[in-house]
Amino acid sequence: MNYQLIAQQTSVSEKQVRNTIQLFDEGATLPFISRYRKEATGGLDEVQIGAIKEAYQRQTEVEKRREFILKSIADQGKLTPELKKQIEAVFSLVELEDLYLPYKQKRKTRAVIAIEKGLEPLALSIFSGKEQDPSRRAQSFLNDAVGSLEEALQGARDIMAEWINENQEARGKIRDIFKKGAVITSKVKKKKEEDGAKYRDYFEFSEPLAKIPSHRLLALRRGEEEGFLSVDISPDEDMALETLDRIFVKGSPAGKDEIIAAVSDSYKRLLKPGIETEFSNISKEKADQYAIQIFTDNLRQLLLASPLGQKTVLAVDPGYRTGCKVVVLDQRGNLMADKVIYPFEKATEAGETLKMLVEKWKVEAIAVGNGTAGRETEEFIKKLLTGLGKSEEVGLFMVSEQGASIYSASDVAREEFPDKDVTVRGSVSIGRRLMDPLAELVKIDPKSIGVGQYQHDVDQTALRNALDVVVESCVNSVGVNLNTASKHLLRYVSGLGPALAQNIVDFRAKNGNFKSRQQLLKVPRLGAKAYEQAAGFLRIENGINPLDNSAVHPERYEIVEKMAKDVGASVIDLIQKPEKRKQVNPSRYISDEVGLPTLQDILKELEKPSRDPRAQIQKFEFDKSVRKPEDLREGMVLPGIVTNITAFGAFVDVGVKQDGLVHVSQMADKFIKDPNEIVKLQQVVTVRVTEVDLSRKRIALSMKGM
């Protein structure tokens, strides 16, 4: 393993790389390493540790491929000491494949057929530049298999073309030309103009490959995949051929002509298509990475959205014809009641039902889904609360329904509510999202939440892995209540996973609430390693040890107890009394295992044990004068909520059931490269309407000067 290379790739020291990889090899998770092993990593954050892990995985793939290539060439009896040294000296898959290319098992190529006809010596004599008269030399190769001079010379050119394609220097030079000057072009396929109208911008399109934004490249690839566009990646052909000629063309004029012909054929038939595929894959991979990064950034913001907390909530899934589905959830999210009301047909009866539910269950907040009839339902409930004198006492919130229907039809929902239909489950999801977005959204496939761009076009395995990392990071940064968390939330806790999460829930159901973290070791199959990884992220309210409700890891309880003893206090005093904490000198507790970073983390945690790091929830109201796109006028200034962020801008909900786009160029009075510099998901913003195109269902907004 080349630790030095990984250090260079990740811009950290080799020692940090070695220590981090060792921790991963020992079974440590990314959240655990970043939170509890700062001394070993030198204080690396999650992003840096994640980068080391990715580089390590890439190098592991390279090592596996190297091992296969060495064995394959050795089995052919062609592995010379020089070649072995060359193969062992490279650390990129591209370079490895170039070295392996001449030894790869080939299908029956034109060169292979020519070699079988005995034309390799002819090709060698021409390629060396020593052959003065290729045609005369070709005479001696005529036989039953080779019937003419042209056939003999063509076979020799086929063999030379393959040698040129397999030449490391040639491939490197052509790669450089692609890297510096390749252009991606697209054209509409014949008779596809009408069906592919949505790709009109790409019917005659050209842009340098190095500069094309990810969203444009993914759009091109989607158009190609759907059969509407032809896409090509090419550098300057003359430059490529001149470069190859300088490498290979030598000898007599007649011999040169044959080599020039072979070079041209090799480039057009072999080299260019091969390198084009390579760059197509590289550019797609980069575009995927960028799109996935946008998705993960958005998902992180959504998962860490402000929670209402443990309150009794009435949740409404709005609807006109089918009515509004209403549920009441207790402070832990358990379903207490469900009803259907028709506020637009039977307003009096609907009002009486809501009044009864609010008063019977002492409802503290109401969540209304933002889908069809959402604004109207919100207005109806607002009037009702005012009439009851509860408009200040009961909070009213609009909640995104994105993905709620996916949850309501899922196995997870059926398992939770086997005797309820999808409408009730959807309402429950809306209410729980208000109480704790993170705990509820982990039950839904992140791709269904509706944030990001081109998520169905990117590498699905890479997307899934990246999203899992984000969910795991968010869950562990917030911490999980061991006695209330669902198995769906527990599975993302460091060191657990689905099986242990289920075992914890089963143990809790059988034995009652956990009283201490130590009890986790009694959970079936939860061993010392899983306990080490998970314990610090699990919280127990009102447990035996107050530290069990903090992010202080059990392995460091002894230090906290010593701190308390040294200042003449109990552990609870140390948590509750700032003056006692101020007396603690952390440098006194430094040891070979525990350094200042961990000790400072412990003291910070004692200041705010179990405090939720997420921001406090805010109320928001749309402008009452707009309810549908037809109500919008250019120049209107409106409040809105950011619902999605892409590379080219942010989508904002202004309450008209159709999001508007604030293009990146309209986000500020200065140049903005990344929309995340200005906005975050769920952020309340003020926007100005600049254009309303009802026929194309487009709303253009601006934040300039707002």
Secondary structure, 3 states (H helix, E strand, C coil): CCHHHHHHHHCCCHHHHHHHHHHHHCCCCHHHHHHHCHHHHCCCCHHHHHHHHHHHHHHHHHHHHHHHHHHHHHHCCCCCHHHHHHHHHCCCHHHHHHHHHHHCCCCCCHHHHHHHCCCHHHHHHHHCCCCCCHHHHHHCCCCCCCCCHHHHHHHHHHHHHHHHHHCHHHHHHHHHHHHHHCEEEEEECCCCCCCCHHHHHHCEEEEECCCCCHHHHHHHHHHHHCCCEEEEEECCHHHHHHHHHHHHCCCCHHHHHHHHHHHHHHHHHHHHHHHHHHHHHHHHHHHHHHHHHHHHHHHHHHHCCCCCCCCCEEEEECCCCCCEEEEEECCCCCEEEEEEECCCCCHHHHHHHHHHHHHHCCCCEEEEECCCCHHHHHHHHHHHHHHHCCCCCCEEEEECCCCHHHHHCCHHHHHHCCCCCHHHHHHHHHHHHHHCHHHHHCCCCHHHCCCCCCCCCCCHHHHHHHHHHHHHHHHHHHCEECCCCCHHHHCCCCCCCHHHHHHHHHHHHHHCCCCCHHHHHHCCCCCHHHHHHHHHHEECCCCCCHHHHCCCCHHHHHHHHHHHHHCCCCHHHHHHCHHHHHCCCHHHHCCCCCCHHHHHHHHHHHHCCCCCCCCCCCCCCCCCCCCCHHHCCCCCEEEEEEEEEECCEEEEECCCCCCEEEEHHHCCCCCCCCHHHCCCCCCEEEEEEEEEECCCCEEEEECCCC
